[in-house]
């Protein structure tokens, strides 16, 4: 955007803000990835054992997802009407970091659920205005770069989990405190160094998606929302059931092999997303990489359905994993381009965020309904169909945006 309060260094501001923002977004991933994927399951298993812990985790995940969905919309909207993102981000950072160590002290299910719900609300007090802040400051011509740099966040989240669980580094009760330190170190720089103006972009200053001076059409927004939901359902399903599927092909597959596969995909997808994002900026085709990535995701899922060996299965999943990771990273940035009301982008991004939480409610029932009766092949074919729908939805608008 055009800086409403120009300073001598104004031309450098977008890049400086983007780099600070990418670091903060990585910190946001570090806030939840170690807890939800490693530390919370370990804590629950230590309290009630693995078998009973599955039920605990399901209840905690449901409560947390509902709190995250509502909190993201609420705090995004509050940051809109107050016109001050920085204040809400700072408050959410402080509260969520203070709550993290408390979660590690809970030893009852009701206490743990209550703490996770309150923590999710505090975390989304930070996440919702942080997501909208990028739309306030990053011009449309740099949103591909923004999305590419945001693709590094999942890797940072996974790395933070590996760091805090290093043997001998910290006791079980201290690990969440270390997570809080990592998050603060990543988010504080943007709060301290970003331009001081916190106002929301006036509607007339935000470049529309079609570049012709008209507001983005509602059908573009709807297509973007539906496409992300379709890909997220596939991604969430594979994240949860990949190990089980690989073991159905080869019973010797271990957790470490699956973890290495995830790690390689995270490492390779980030520079791919960065390259695709930079190309979309230069070519002026912001949605074309999304349509291509969704199409490649569908191809990978179809190959998974047809895979008859472990090697073929891993290669097929690698194609899907890379394509879906690029899609999700670039989609997060390009969504800022198509929202119809810049002065309400915090609220609208909260509605888009439902595409991240709704799949966690859809995915288990989809898998339970299909896999026992028809096997993983039927599940992957349906997921491939969803990804193909996403590609077709975006292909219809990529020529115009």
Number of C-alpha atoms within 10 A of each C-alpha: 17 15 16 11 9 10 10 7 7 14 12 9 18 21 15 15 19 23 17 20 26 23 23 25 26 25 26 26 20 26 26 20 20 23 21 15 12 14 21 19 18 16 20 23 17 12 15 15 13 14 9 12 19 15 12 19 18 11 15 21 18 16 16 21 21 17 20 29 22 17 24 31 23 20 26 30 23 20 29 23 16 13 17 17 29 22 17 23 26 19 14 24 24 16 17 23 23 16 20 23 18 16 21 21 13 17 14 11 17 13 13 20 21 16 20 24 22 19 25 27 25 27 26 30 30 29 27 31 31 25 25 26 26 19 24 24 23 24 18 24 18 21 27 31 26 30 28 28 26 27 28 24 23 23 22 20 25 20 16 22 25 13 16 22 19 11 9 7 12 15 12 15 15 14 23 28 20 21 26 21 14 20 26 20 13 20 24 18 14 20 18 10 11 19 17 10 14 17 19 23 22 13 14 10 14 25 19 20 25 18 13 11 11 11 18 20 14 12 11 22 18 13 18 23 20 19 26 27 23 22 30 26 24 25 21 18 21 20 12 14 14 16 16 14 20 20 14 14 15 12 10 10 16 12 11 9 13 14 11 11 16 19 16 14 19 22 15 15 25 24 16 17 30 23 16 23 30 21 16 22 16 13 11 15 17 30 26 22 25 31 25 19 27 34 25 23 34 30 21 26 32 21 22 26 21 15 18 11 12 16 12 14 20 17 16 21 25 22 20 30 25 24 26 27 26 31 31 22 26 30 24 22 26 24 23 26 25 25 25 21 16 23 22 21 28 33 25 23 22 26 18 24 22 20 20 18 21 16 20 18 14 13 19 14 10 16 18 11 12 16 15 9 9 10 15 18 19 15 21 25 18 18 26 28 18 24 33 23 21 28 27 18 21 26 19 15 17 20 12 14 20
